[in-house]
Amino acid sequence: MNYLKNWKYKNLTFVGIGIIFAIVISRIEAFHSFLLHLGGFGYIGAFFAGMLFVSMFTVTTGAVTLFILAEYLHPIEIGLIAGLGAVVGDLLIFRFVKDRLTSELEELYNNVDTDHHFKKLLHSRYFSWTLPIIGAVIIASPLPDELGISLMGISKLNTYKFMIIIVPSVMVVSLGLALIVHHLPYLKQFYAVGFFLPYLASGVAIGLVVRGILSYDSAFNEFLRRVFGTSPRWLRDSFWATVVISVMIVWKLSGYYALIFLAGLQGIQRELYEAADMDGAGTLTKFRKITLPLLYPAFYTVLVLAVGLCFGIFTEPYVLTGGGPRFATHTWQLEIYYQAFERFRAGYGATVAVLNAVVTFVSILLIRRVVESWGMRRGFR
């Protein structure tokens, strides 16, 4: 028994058994026929198939079931329903399966809060109804297992942290590049293509180059130590790691977004600037009163694209920090990857992916509403 408990390849064995079982049932004609004749009840089958994604042993069976149902049901619909089933499955596991971490957290809590003031507050009539909701949100949120299922949204908060840094920076830099290229007398296309090239470069290759430049023994850090006596711990400090990744992303995307602003600048009629010159308007006045208002569609497009990109950050933190230090650069996509492909918790990874899609959609929708409302009040739309 101890040998089986400590066996190194236990998880791979479970995966192999699950694959064999899925292959067997997929070749059973009665099972295939049963699923095809469910009709509208196939959506219920998709829900239960999604619940099978909570375990590495049953994930292949759930996948086979969804593939069969997709033969006569819409794939997107059954995918969404299966994702909801995975969320419910994870919640049930959290509710009925006790983890060792739970007992450790309980022991730690008992040592810190000896009088159980916090527990009494949560079990009062004002807060007791929130306990199931809090449990569902926490188990379905992109929280690293190392921190336990006790705090909400570490990955999500870091995504918004990157968003606060990246979105304004990339808009300012890309607008500046567009203005520079637009006012060049010659070779506009050459410089526009040059600024666009970083967007085409491999994120992995760029990450490896940056990691080499910022390593402790690199020539760059040797120079800093020789001049200033010290050098930052670029990728081992939470602040600097966030800054480095943000700068990489801004550098990579600025040329691409600059093309959008450049198209907007080229669409502004020169007669407007000539009329402003006749009225004695200065450069700053023309920029505020003509350029910025007429670039509203470009600002709108870049803003939505940049916000959506922040929820898909993966390559840079994966190559440079792996989500560290202390989860400072941990993102939604990293959590999906680690849970689904390294820890083989497919249901957990599917849950995080569904939540990532929902949060991305809601965030972009809210920002769109705010920007559109502001544009209508200012008369830009």
N, C-alpha and C positions, 0 to 999 in steps of 0.2 A: 504493500500500500504506500509506504514512504517513497519507494522507488518511482511509482507512478506519479506521486504528488510532486516530486522534485525533477521529473523528467524534462530535459531541456527542450525537446521538440513536441511538447504537449499541444501547443496551439496549432502547429502545422499539421499534426495528426488529426485534430478536430476538423480543420479545413479540408483535408483530404477525404475524410469520412463523409463530410457534408457534400462535397462535390460528387462522390460516388453515389450517394443517396439521391442527389438531384438528377443525375444521369439516369438512374434506374427508374425513378417515377416519371421522368420525361418520356420514357419509352413505353410506359404503360398506356395503352390506348384508352382504357376506361377513364383514367385520370384526365387525359387530354380531352376526351369527349365531354366529361362532366363540366370542365371549365368552359368549354365552348358553348354549352347549352344553358349556362347560367343567365344569359340575357342581361337585363338590368341589374340583377344581383351580382354581376361581375365586379361592380364597383365595391361592394362589400368584401368580395374576395380580394380585391386589390388592397383594401385597408388591412385585412389580416395578413396578406403577403408582406406588406410594409412592416408589420409588427415582427415578422420573422427576421428582419434585418438587424435586430438588436443583438444577435448572437452569431459568432463566426461559424457555428455548427449548422445553423439554419439559413444563413444568408443566401447560399446558392439555391436552396429550395424556393425561397421567396423570389429570387431573380427568375428562375424557370417559370414560376407561376405568373409573374408579371409579363414575361415574354409571350406566354400563351394567351393571356387576356388581351394583349396588345394586338392580336390578330383581328379582333372585331370591335375593340373599344379604342377610343382616342388615346394615344400614348401620353400626351401632356396631362390629360385628366386623370388617368390612372397613376401617373407619376406623382401628381400633387396629393392624391388620396393616399398613395403608399407612403409618402413623406409624413402625412398626418398620422398614419398608423405607426410609423417608426417613432414619432414623438410620444404617442400614447404608450408604446411598448417600453420605451426608456423610462417613462414615468412609472409604469407598473413595476419595473425592475427596481427602481429607486425606492418604491413604496414597500415592496415585499422581500427584496433581497438585501440583507444587511452586509455592508462592507466593513472590513477591518478599520478603514479610515473613519467610519462613523463612530465606532467605539472610542478611537483615539481622540477625536474631536470632542466627544461627550466628556471624556475624562479631563481633557484640557479645560473645557468650559466649567466643569465642576470645581476645578482647582482655582480658577480665576474668579468666577462669580459664585461664591459659597452660599449666598442667600437666594440665588436664582431670581434676581429681580427682573432680568430680561425675559426669562421663561414665563414668569407670572404676567408680564405685560402682554406677551404674545398670546397667552391663553385667556386674556380677558375678553369680554364680549365685544370689545371694539376691534380686536385684531384677530380673533380666532378664525374668522371666515377667510382670512387671507392665507392661512397656512398651506392649503392644497395648491393655491395659485403660485405661491412663492416656491413650493417644492417643484412644480411643473416647470416654471421659468428657469430655475437654477439647473435642473437636470438637463434641460434642453439648450441652455446657453453654452457658448464656446469657452468654457472654463477648463484650464489645465487640471488634470487629475492630481498633479503634485500639490496644488493649493487646496484641494478638497472641494466638495460641493457645498460651499458655505457663503461665497461671495458671488456677486453677479457681474458678468460682462467684462472681464479683463481684456479679452480679445476685442470686444466691441469698443471699449473705451480707448484702446490704443488705435483703433481705426479712426475714431473721431479726432484723436490727437494728431495723427498723420494728416487728416483732412484739414485741420486748422492751420497746419504749417504749409502743406503742399498747395492747396487750392489758391490762396491769395498770392503765394510766391510764383506759381506757374503762370497765373494770369498777368501779373506785373511783368515778369521776364519775357513772356511770349509777346505781349503788347509792345514792349520796348524793342525787341528784335524786329517785329513787323514795321514799326516806325522807322527804324534804321534802314532796313532794306527798301522801304517805300520811298525814302528820300534820297537813295543813291542815284547818281546820274547814269551810271553804267553797271553792267553785270548784275542786275537785280536777280535774274533767274539763277545765276551761278551761286550767289550767296544764299538765296532761299533754299536751294538744294543742299548746300553745305550745312546749314543749320538743321535741316531735316534728317541728315545722316545718322545722328545718335539714336533717333527713333527706330531705325532699321537694324542697329547693332544688337548683338545677342546680349540679353540681360545677364546670363551666366558668365560670359566672357568679361563683360564690364565689371561684374562683381568680383571676379577673381583678380582682375587688375587692381581694383580699388583695395581689396584686401591685402594684396602684396605691397601697395604703396603705403598703407597705414599700419603695416606690421611693425613690431617694436624695433627690429633691426634694419628697417628700410632706410634708404638714404635720406628720405624726407624727414623722418623722425630723428635721425642722427643730426641733421642740420638744425632742427628745432632745439635739440638738447645742447648743441654747441653754442647756439646764439642766445637762447633764453634759459638754459640750464635745466629744462624739463620739457616733456612732450605729453600731450593728452593721451589717455588710454582710450583711443578712438572707439574701438568696438567692445570694450569691456566696461565702459561707463554708460549708464542709461541715457543720460542727456546727449552725449556725443554720438552714441550709436543711432539715436533717433534723428539727429541732425544729419549725419552722414547719409543715411538711407533716404531722407527727404531731399537732400541736395542731389543725390543720384537720380531720383525720380524726376525732379524739376528739370535737371539738365537733359534727361532723355526725352521729355515730352514737350519742352518749350518750343523746339523747332517745328514740331507737328502743329501745335496750337497757333504758332506764329503764322502759319500758312492761312489759317482761318481768319485771323485778324488782317492779314495782308489782303485777302480777298475782299474783306469789308472795307478796307481803306481804298482800294482801287474802285470800289463801287460808289464812292462819294464824289459828287460832281465838283469839278474845279471852279465852276462859276460861284459856288457858295463861298469859297475862300477869297475869290476875287472881289465879291461884293463886300465881304468883311474887311478886306484891305482898304477899300474905298471909304468905309465908315471909320477907319482908323483903329480897328481892332488889333490887339497885339497877338503874339504867338500863343501865349497861355490862354487868352480869351477865346481864340479860335479853337483851341484844343478842347476847352470846357464846353463851349456853346455849339460847336459843330461836330468835331470828331467823335467825342464820347457819346453824345446822343445817337448819332447815326451808326455807331458800332454796337448798339444794343443787341441786335440779333447775333453778332459774333460773340459778345460777352455771354449771352444766354447759352449759346451752344457750347462754348468752352467750359462754362461753369457746370453744366449738366454732365459733360464728358469727364471732367476732372473729379467730380464727386463720385460718379460711378466707378472710376478707376481706383479710388481710395479703398473701396471694398474688395478689390481684387488683388491687392498687394501680396505678392508671394515670393518672386524670384530674389529680390534684393535682400530681405531679411533672412531668407533660407540660406543663401550663399554666404552672407557676411556674418550673421549672428545666430542663426538657427532659432530666432525668437527671443533670445536673451539680450542683454544680461537681466536676470530676474524678470523675465517675460516682458521687458520694456518694449520690445519690438514684435511681440506676438500678435498675429493678425488672424482674421477669420480663416483665410485660406491655409495658413500654417496649421491651425487647429484641425481643419478638415483632413489635411494630408497626414498629420501625425496619428489621428484617431483611426482613419480608414485604412491607411497603407502601412503604418508601422506597428500599431497596436492591434490591428485587425478587428476594431470595433466599428463594423460597417454601419450599424444602426445609429450609433452616436455620431459618426461622421455624416450620415445622411441627415440627421436632425439638424446639425450645425449648418449644413449646406442649405436646407430649406429655410432656416431662420435667416441665414445670410441673404438669401434672395428676397425674403420678405422685408428685412430691415433696409436693404439697398433700395428696393422699390419705394418704400414709405419715405425714406430720406430724400430721394430724388424728387418724389411727388411734392413733399412739403417745400423743398427749396424752389421747385418750379412755381408753386403757387405764390410764394413770397416774392420771387423775382418778377413774375407776371403782374402781380398786384402793384409792385413798386413801379414797373414800367408804365402801367396804365395811369397811375396817379401823376407821373411825370410827363405823360403824353408821348412816350416812346413807342407805344403800340397802337 
